[in-house]
Amino acid sequence: MVFIGDFDKKLRAVTIKQPPFENEEKIGKRDEKNSNLITMLANIFNNKCKNDTFIWFFHRLHKNCNTMNNGVKNTRTILGLLLLLASGYVNAQLLTSKKQKQSQICERIDPPNWYCKMGNDTLQMLFYGENLEGAVVKSLTKGFSIGPNRSNSNSYLLCDMLLNREFVGTVNLEISQGKKKQILNYEIATKPEIKPINKKDRFTLSPNDVMYLIMPDRFKNGDESNDAVKGMLEGLDQKDPFGRHGGDIKGIHESLSYIKQMGYTSVWMTPLWENNQPKQSYHGYACTDHYAIDARFGSLEEYQELCKDARDSGIKMVIDLVYNHTGHKHPLFENPVDTNWFHHYSEKKITNYRLATIPDPYALNEDRKRMEQGWFVKEMPDWNQSNPDVARYLIQNTLWWLATAKLDGIRVDTYPYSELDFLKRLNHRLKLTFPHVFLFGETWEVNVATQAVYAPNIFSVDEMGKPNSITDFQVCFALQNGLKEKWNWDGGLSRLYYTLASDYLYLHPEYLVTFVDNHDIDRINGQYGNEKWKTKMSLGLLNMTRGIPCVFYGTELLMSKTGSHGDIREDMPGFNKCDDRSVFQVEQRSESEREMISWISSLNKLRTQTHTKHFKDGKRFQMVPTEGIYAAGIKGQSSVLLYAGNQSETAQNLDVTALKDMNLDWERARILLNSNANDKAVYDWELKSWQLQAHSFYVWEIPIK
């Protein structure tokens, strides 16, 4: 064995992926059985032992045996030596493995690693183990210390580590339990800088961005090998609308060019973290491991590569996080650190879903409490965020994902369902640690005032405690209902007018995330009864209106399913490699799909390329709606962008006399976009109005004299 030790350093780099004896010369027939035995033993060690030094030694010895076989009739002595050596090695390996298992006290730590300068001088650490009763953790690295355990469960140690904020490297921790000891190497890396691509922007996302919403399980199956993963409770079932279909990170990575060609500058993906739930795990909103990518989507490394390549190509990445609830198969729920980590641990009370109870001055305490502390559904336990340990666990997880994947933004699911004090704490910590990262919360509410409560607003006394923005369901409802009904004083597109007239409630309406549908709402084209002109007009108004527009994947293909969540989250054509056609290939798209993709690309180009200053710095205005026409505009330094939609069944005149104070040069006005390429808006010089064709949407640029 001394021989092996002499060459150990040189041989550790050797990796033999294939059995090393497949191509050896044939030996004589009389020794074939002996040689096969040697080969079998070698293969066992190559595949199982994983010790490169021993494999090399065994390989050399086998070659010597083959040479000797040519001149020696009896190889029993050699085989005996080999078997003796093998037996000794196996016994040594088993003994080492047994000792390692016996000395292993901790199986996992949350968070698995950390970063320097993360806005706090302490780190809450959760140690996992089969039985940690009486276990103690201490730091062997100077400048770090570990506080006492706060867990009420023998399966965990919950401790705080005092940090050296400037330190980068390995912190050596020792966990001891009686006579057993285990050394843990905990890595602290340099915190990445996350800044806007455009240095002049306040946040990583701006009014010059357009967002594309993807549900990974339904977008593209790039790696069929991860469709079914051992240990996961739910397998593949593409026929079930609520089952897993197999979309993954690789499929999205392969489609970055498709997304970029449409002009999108950011991508929001529904959650990718592990959802090991028995049913409907595809959507990602019932997390079972806060620090792991679901293996059916891919790996953490694949996610990091996707984020890097996306950002390198000019596409910003937004992570979807859930603070309000988790999956009922989460280990921290099934075997909790403490039952007070969750609301109604035994009762499982469901929320009343009434967001208005939070700001309502007349709400009953019980109703408000039920809204905030009730479970979202029976499979999604509600975190008790008033527990400081829970709050820190969730906030640290957020910072870890931002640093690990170098993300540009966060979308917070069910934002108002979380406790207000927790949300304030989250927003403060995030803005201190990653001040440029854009965070927006989902706020599904039916009126403007209640929605505005959760955004930075005119009543805010603590803007640091607010998110940067929220989702604007009011614009969504106005566009949906406005084009489903005929125009009247307060109906039709007048709804959009009144909705935007309430923007005075917001401090920064330009950062509201706007949309016409999403993964929880019927497809917009289906809501419109497959009337394409309505879908085109709604997207035109969406893109030109203030805010950051977000479009659900498949809208560009006129997907139109309505009904259940499983149905509206349909697979893209070309989802599977064996599909009859793929929309990711230009030549395989239908005429309608090409038309819609071209329309969306043209709209996005205005906001992100040709007229960025208008959208970022221009002064907005809207005109009083008349006879089925909604019109508004953006005044820039040298020109005005005017846009209008006519939802009437007949052509209508848009009176522009109200714009006379802007001193516009109408003779040089030009149409930038027209939803109906066969029709043209005609300017009537005597009436000083534009005649807009029925069911058409236009964008003009008019120079300022």
TILUM-382505 format. One record per residue (C-alpha): residue in one letter; x, y, z. Coordinates in steps of 0.001 Angstrom, whole numbers, padded with zeros to 6 digits, always signed. Example, Ala and Ser with C-alpha at 12.3 -4.5 7.8 and 13.67 -1.06 7.14 Angstrom:
<recs>
A+012300-004500+007800/S+013670-001060+007140/
</recs>
This chain:
<recs>
M+000000+000000+000000/V+003007+002285+000333/F+003210+002128-003455/I-000226+003685-003772/G+000520+006399-001260/D+003634+007473-003167/F+001554+008313-006232/D-001581+009516-004467/K-001221+013215-005283/K-000607+012590-008971/L-003421+010109-009339/R-006266+011940-007608/A-006932+013905-010804/V-007492+010703-012761/T-011132+010016-013659/I-012040+006784-015442/K-015600+007086-016722/Q-015676+003811-018637/P-014499+000403-017391/P-010746+000532-018009/F-010422-003001-019390/E-012924-003049-022260/N-010247-002730-024929/E-007581-005036-023483/E-006078-007682-025735/K-007755-011063-025625/I-005965-013544-023453/G-005743-017233-024013/K-008909-019358-023839/R-007475-021473-021016/D-007362-018351-018748/E-010554-016685-020023/K-012550-017391-016837/N-009775-016021-014667/S-009465-012881-016757/N-013247-012339-016675/L-013157-012539-012895/I-010385-009970-012761/T-012329-007723-015155/M-015497-008090-013088/L-013648-007106-009913/A-012093-004143-011657/N-015474-002952-012933/I-016934-003233-009450/F-014224-000981-008092/N-014397+001429-011009/N-018134+001951-010606/K-018518+001633-006852/C-015334+002471-005015/K-014695+005802-006705/N-011097+005835-005482/D-008944+006901-008418/T-005676+005808-006821/F-006917+002297-006117/I-008497+001990-009571/W-005170+002972-011186/F-003291+000435-009072/F-005839-002279-009884/H-005590-001433-013587/R-001786-001734-013596/L-001963-005003-011661/H-004468-006396-014145/K-002171-005533-017043/N+000661-007336-015294/C-001613-010350-014811/N-002463-010436-018506/T+001197-010346-019367/M+001926-013102-016917/N-000986-015156-018233/N+000782-015485-021557/G+003558-017457-019935/V+002102-018860-016739/K-000436-021660-016765/N-001734-021257-013254/T-002932-017821-012143/R-004542-018906-008909/T-001861-017179-006863/I-002419-013886-008696/L-006188-014149-008323/G-005782-014891-004652/L-003674-011776-004185/L-006213-009700-006072/L-009134-011031-004041/L-007221-010482-000806/L-006443-006918-001833/A-010076-006355-002859/S-011362-007738+000422/G-009056-005523+002428/Y-010023-002455+000462/V-013774-003119+000757/N-013449-003642+004507/A-011535-000370+004803/Q-014167+001473+002768/L-017047+000039+004793/L-015286+000878+008049/T-014646+004461+006905/S-018266+004822+005752/K-019562+003441+009045/K-017396+005806+011064/Q-018510+008784+008940/K-022154+007843+009417/Q-021699+007407+013153/S-019953+010778+013464/Q-022465+012640+011289/I-024681+014744+013510/C-025864+017464+011119/E-027350+016569+007732/R-028110+020044+006378/I-027911+023761+007139/D-030271+026550+006018/P-029052+028697+004413/P-026480+026348+002801/N-023975+029201+002437/W-023944+032951+002873/Y-022467+036200+001568/C-020588+039048+003189/K-022098+042508+003722/M-025704+041315+003665/G-027085+044098+005829/N-026921+042404+009228/D-024205+041262+011619/T-025949+038029+012563/L-027093+035046+010530/Q-029879+032736+011661/M-028831+029139+010992/L-031088+026093+011009/F-029233+022796+011475/Y-031055+019561+010518/G-030398+016110+011978/E-032107+012869+012959/N-031624+013506+016668/L-029922+016706+017793/E-030845+016470+021454/G-027961+017845+023482/A-025992+018889+020380/V-023925+022072+020567/V-022434+024178+017764/K-019391+026385+018077/S-017167+028291+015669/L-013523+027334+015266/T-012873+030403+013117/K-011797+033613+014790/G-014302+036459+014570/F-017376+034247+014569/S-019477+032961+017451/I-022625+030835+017736/G-025507+031639+020065/P-027686+029160+021994/N-030212+026797+020402/R-033824+028044+020238/S-035470+024995+018642/N-038146+023006+020482/S-037579+019982+018261/N-034822+017374+018481/S-034646+017431+014672/Y-033211+020955+014536/L-030810+023399+016087/L-031789+027026+015576/C-028885+029325+016335/D-027565+032764+015441/M-024008+033197+014204/L-022310+036499+014878/L-020620+037483+011621/N-017466+039247+010618/R-019131+041321+007898/E-015945+041728+005847/F-014988+038056+005935/V-014939+035966+002745/G-013914+032318+002950/T-014650+029200+004994/V-015958+029302+008541/N-015126+026093+010402/L-017936+024998+012678/E-017877+022138+015156/I-021078+020412+016180/S-020719+018050+019103/Q-023075+015638+020800/G-021560+013776+023709/K-018396+012124+022425/K-019371+012591+018778/K-018012+015552+016852/Q-018484+016789+013308/I-016639+019551+011481/L-018750+021640+009092/N-017174+023938+006522/Y-019502+026886+005974/E-018743+029083+002979/I-019181+032849+002925/A-018767+034362-000525/T-018518+037905-001856/K-021915+039514-002254/P-022574+040279-005929/E-023485+043792-006988/I-026916+043962-008601/K-027360+047245-010421/P-029564+048506-013271/I-028242+047778-016741/N-028854+051455-017470/K-026890+053301-014800/K-029371+056197-014831/D-032267+053965-013761/R-033403+053969-010165/F-034212+050256-010097/T-033272+047190-012104/L-036671+047408-013851/S-037991+050668-015271/P-040846+052052-017406/N-038702+051162-020423/D-039121+047454-019689/V-041665+044942-020936/M-042100+041679-019061/Y-042897+038166-020279/L-044609+035803-017814/I-043743+032104-018137/M-045077+029042-016328/P-042011+026770-016687/D-043879+023447-016575/R-045926+024466-019634/F-043454+026413-021781/K-040977+023937-023264/N-039642+020496-022360/G-035948+020845-023069/D-034764+017871-021017/E-036968+014795-021050/S-034644+012964-018656/N-035942+014991-015688/D-039646+014498-016430/A-039871+011845-013723/V-037519+011995-010748/K-037149+009304-008104/G-038392+010436-004732/M-040879+012940-006110/L-044505+012324-005178/E-045919+013335-008556/G-044781+012068-011939/L-045441+013108-015519/D-048992+013262-016908/Q-049323+015518-019934/K-052967+014535-020455/D-053997+015947-017084/P-054358+019753-017184/F-053484+019809-013475/G-050591+017360-013807/R-046926+017921-014501/H-046174+018270-018200/G-042379+018369-018120/G-041389+021921-019018/D-038053+022927-017540/I-035218+025412-017235/K-033417+024020-020250/G-036502+024580-022403/I-036625+028240-021387/H-032876+028608-021877/E-033226+027276-025414/S-035992+029823-026064/L-034229+033023-024999/S-033867+034079-028620/Y-037630+033605-029153/I-038339+035891-026178/K-035777+038482-027220/Q-037009+038600-030818/M-040404+039735-029531/G-038689+042598-027745/Y-039168+041548-024128/T-036569+042880-021725/S-037481+040893-018611/V-038850+037461-017730/W-040923+036543-014708/M-041161+032788-014148/T-043578+031231-011694/P-041728+029501-008793/L-038998+027000-009602/W-038225+025855-006075/E-039049+022329-005015/N-042772+021458-004827/N-042833+017845-003741/Q-046594+017803-003352/P-048747+014781-004274/K-050999+016787-006617/Q-050800+019951-008733/S-047133+020485-007975/Y-046542+021946-011441/H-047394+025555-010541/G-044715+025934-007873/Y-046690+027866-005257/A-046620+025142-002572/C-042910+025046-001738/T-041396+022026+000035/D-037764+023171+000050/H-036896+026868+000077/Y-033285+026264-000938/A-033669+023812-003819/I-034699+024013-007456/D-037278+021327-008198/A-035303+018521-009843/R-038030+018154-012471/F-037182+021679-013614/G-033432+021129-013508/S-030645+022144-011160/L-029490+025259-009359/E-026518+025405-011726/E-028849+025388-014735/Y-030894+028189-013201/Q-027776+030250-012550/E-026622+029719-016140/L-030041+030734-017469/C-030039+033919-015394/K-026515+034829-016485/D-027110+034195-020181/A-030432+036036-020067/R-028887+039096-018483/D-025935+038988-020886/S-028454+039155-023729/G-030309+042092-022156/I-033129+040149-020485/K-033641+040757-016767/M-034752+037907-014529/V-037535+038129-011944/I-038033+035449-009286/D-041490+034589-007935/L-041457+034167-004135/V-044206+033167-001714/Y-044083+034424+001880/N-047679+033856+002934/H-047790+030072+002765/T-045950+026891+001861/G-046805+023314+000874/H-048233+020950+003478/K-045518+018413+002574/H-042774+020843+003549/P-040502+019180+006181/L-040756+022314+008322/F-044520+021802+008476/E-044604+018026+008783/N-041891+018135+011457/P-041825+021756+012625/V-039131+023565+014554/D-042065+024707+016651/T-045806+024480+015927/N-046064+028260+016374/W-044182+028640+013097/F-047623+028305+011468/H-051078+029744+012026/H-053840+027313+012949/Y-051446+024376+012885/S-054145+021880+013851/E-057327+023709+012822/K-056333+024539+009227/K-058705+027496+008913/I-059004+028934+005397/T-058688+032680+004736/N-061751+034748+003793/Y-059775+036309+000896/R-061095+039798+001805/L-058123+042113+001322/A-060301+045133+002115/T-060523+044056+005779/I-056925+045189+006328/P-057474+048938+005669/D-061234+048883+006346/P-061876+051196+009368/Y-065068+049269+010138/A-063728+045725+009852/L-064188+043311+012719/N-060975+042079+014305/E-062008+038478+013702/D-062551+039130+009976/R-059231+040904+009674/K-057484+038122+011557/R-059100+035451+009368/M-057932+037274+006243/E-054330+037532+007428/Q-053885+034242+009296/G-056138+031827+007425/W-054628+029204+005127/F-054755+030046+001428/V-056049+026533+000639/K-056034+023346+002721/E-052725+022199+001160/M-050971+025507+001900/P-050254+026196+005591/D-049982+029837+006584/W-046628+031008+007986/N-046752+032801+011326/Q-044637+035774+010274/S-045032+037473+013647/N-042651+034799+014919/P-039251+036512+014482/D-037548+033223+013614/V-040010+032609+010773/A-039588+036160+009522/R-035805+035815+009452/Y-035993+032429+007744/L-038087+033886+004899/I-036126+037132+004559/Q-032736+035387+004557/N-034036+033000+001909/T-034911+035989-000288/L-031452+037513+000052/W-029836+034133-000630/W-031710+033673-003920/L-030900+037210-005065/A-027189+036747-004370/T-026970+033164-005626/A-028707+033724-008969/K-027929+037480-009312/L-031548+038331-009969/D-033000+041658-011059/G-036414+041526-009466/I-038882+039825-007153/R-042577+039233-007667/V-044260+038496-004342/D-047221+036151-004527/T-050361+036972-002464/Y-048642+040063-001092/P-051484+041474+001114/Y-052064+038088+002779/S-048767+038422+004618/E-048612+040291+007904/L-047957+044019+007475/D-045162+044201+010045/F-043362+041352+008306/L-043725+043060+004909/K-042257+046268+006320/R-039334+044337+007741/L-038809+042523+004435/N-038835+045712+002383/H-036479+047534+004741/R-033946+044693+004725/L-034102+044259+000960/K-033598+047961+000275/L-030633+048087+002625/T-028969+045013+001131/F-029907+045249-002550/P-031199+048819-002980/H-031686+048586-006752/V-033535+045270-006947/F-037140+045800-008052/L-039800+044188-005851/F-043490+044194-006752/G-046344+042507-004916/E-049382+040733-006279/T-052397+042726-005067/W-055594+041175-006396/E-058212+043657-005260/V-061422+044998-006816/N-061003+048742-006202/V-058293+051316-006687/A-058163+052662-003139/T-057595+049292-001455/Q-055019+048357-004083/A-053156+051636-003559/V-052800+050933+000171/Y-050097+048363-000588/A-048074+050552-002959/P-046068+053670-002137/N-048965+056122-001870/I-049809+059683-000854/F-050635+058503+002655/S-047348+056639+003129/V-045324+057603+006180/D-042745+054866+005617/E-041947+054444+001938/M-038985+052217+002845/G-041488+049769+004294/K-043390+049530+001009/P-042545+047475-002077/N-041252+049340-005100/S-044527+048568-006821/I-047529+046245-007065/T-049525+044508-009797/D-052227+046764-011230/F-055386+044685-011338/Q-057480+047819-011879/V-055984+048452-015333/C-056414+044742-016046/F-060128+044827-015173/A-060640+048079-017087/L-059172+046621-020288/Q-060905+043271-019920/N-064378+044643-019216/G-063940+047763-021292/L-063602+045814-024526/K-066191+043175-023623/E-068967+045776-023374/K-070151+048662-025540/W-068936+052154-024865/N-070984+054450-022656/W-070429+057206-020128/D-068842+054951-017527/G-068551+051709-019477/G-066447+050437-022352/L-063043+052084-022580/S-064312+054850-020293/R-063351+052378-017559/L-059679+052872-018382/Y-060107+056637-018225/Y-061586+056567-014721/T-059050+054029-013484/L-056102+056174-014552/A-057772+059293-013148/S-057135+057755-009703/D-053372+057651-010191/Y-053056+060585-007803/L-053217+057984-005016/Y-049824+056565-006012/L-046415+058119-005497/H-044975+056232-008491/P-047698+055002-010850/E-045065+054661-013573/Y-043738+051533-011797/L-047065+049682-011496/V-046930+046315-013269/T-049817+046221-015748/F-051354+043286-017635/V-054515+042087-019401/D-054387+038507-018124/N-052035+036165-016313/H-051649+032588-015090/D-054666+032930-012765/I-057097+034565-015199/D-058917+033397-018336/R-056922+033982-021508/I-057694+037463-022804/N-058376+036297-026350/G-060860+033787-024957/Q-062547+036475-022869/Y-062993+038488-026047/G-064590+035541-027852/N-061546+035182-030180/E-062123+038639-031645/K-058572+039415-032622/W-059062+043164-032950/K-059940+043384-029262/T-056831+041454-028255/K-054648+043690-030418/M-056266+046851-029059/S-055940+045729-025442/L-052245+044990-025961/G-051790+048340-027680/L-053392+050214-024795/L-051492+048095-022269/N-048145+048849-023839/M-048754+052584-024242/T-050270+053142-020780/R-048065+054113-017831/G-046455+051304-015857/I-044404+048235-016753/P-046485+045984-019041/C-046419+042224-018514/V-047715+039707-021076/F-048552+036057-020345/Y-046787+033489-022548/G-048945+032311-025446/T-050804+035619-025801/E-048686+036161-028906/L-050210+032942-030278/L-053815+033985-029528/M-054187+031230-026941/S-057799+031460-025864/K-058664+028853-023241/T-060853+029826-020314/G-062066+027992-017232/S-059759+026116-014888/H-056192+027083-014067/G-054958+023847-015610/D-056605+024706-018924/I-055437+028304-019257/R-051867+027214-018502/E-051613+025302-021748/D-048515+023948-023452/M-046795+025918-026174/P-046895+024359-029676/G-043450+022802-029882/F-043466+022065-026148/N-042347+018491-026834/K-039672+017619-029345/C-042111+015239-031015/D-044852+017868-031529/D-046247+018249-035041/R-045074+021857-035195/S-043137+024346-033139/V-043821+028067-032846/F-040190+028444-031861/Q-039481+027889-035572/V-040573+030924-037632/E-041557+028884-040672/Q-043947+026741-038614/R-046070+029622-037289/S-049552+030298-038605/E-050451+033561-040328/S-052334+034803-037241/E-049400+033932-034992/R-046979+035804-037232/E-049321+038803-037239/M-049629+038881-033446/I-045909+038396-032832/S-045194+041227-035265/W-047736+043464-033498/I-046267+042770-030058/S-042716+043248-031341/S-043635+046631-032815/L-045273+047792-029585/N-042313+046642-027498/K-039871+048370-029811/L-041498+051757-029154/R-041049+051422-025399/T-037647+049755-025276/Q-035777+051143-028286/T-037088+053980-030435/H-038968+056181-027936/T-037469+055302-024567/K-037257+058917-023386/H-040973+059437-023929/F-041868+056456-021761/K-039324+057220-019065/D-039402+061006-018758/G-042371+062213-020831/K-045415+063974-019407/R-048564+061889-019802/F-052073+063085-020523/Q-055416+061501-021368/M-058405+062936-023199/V-062041+062723-022180/P-063446+059611-023926/T-066048+060210-026635/E-068198+057887-028771/G-066192+054732-028321/I-062758+056379-028481/Y-060159+056364-025745/A-057154+058605-026473/A-054085+059567-024473/G-050503+060596-025079/I-046980+061301-023873/K-045328+064669-024403/G-041583+064478-024933/Q-039017+067196-025534/S-039529+067478-029288/S-042627+065432-030075/V-045826+063931-028737/L-046824+060279-028924/L-050602+060184-029315/Y-052457+056873-029163/A-056125+056051-029529/G-058465+053095-029856/N-061893+053100-031462/Q-064083+050287-030141/S-067164+051452-032098/E-068714+049512-034952/T-068231+052531-037239/A-065536+055096-037978/Q-065362+057950-035470/N-063661+061337-035327/L-061089+062091-032651/D-061270+065804-031863/V-057760+067095-031133/T-058570+070753-030496/A-057904+070134-026782/L-054225+069717-027701/K-053874+073213-029212/D-051773+074510-026313/M-049056+071969-027155/N-048253+073790-030409/L-048117+070600-032475/D-047092+070432-036136/W-049957+068326-037523/E-048658+068558-041083/R-045654+066462-040123/A-047607+063955-038004/R-046972+060333-038888/I-048583+057053-037970/L-046148+054770-036119/L-048536+051876-035531/N-051896+050810-036881/S-053608+047637-035671/N-055427+047316-039003/A-052897+047633-041784/N-055668+047971-044407/D-057149+051101-042831/K-055625+054509-042347/A-056563+057308-039998/V-057434+060427-041999/Y-056851+063929-040633/D-059648+066441-041317/W-058087+069875-041434/E-061401+071728-041160/L-062707+069737-038221/K-059227+069425-036705/S-059842+065757-036020/W-058583+062323-036972/Q-061046+059888-038447/L-060420+056496-036841/Q-061664+053367-038506/A-063842+050934-036539/H-062086+048472-034252/S-058687+050084-034827/F-055834+051240-032614/Y-053272+053856-033672/V-050079+055453-032447/W-048923+058751-033976/E-045845+060890-033473/I-046495+064618-033842/P-043543+067046-033764/I-043689+070082-031495/K-043200+073349-033416/
</recs>
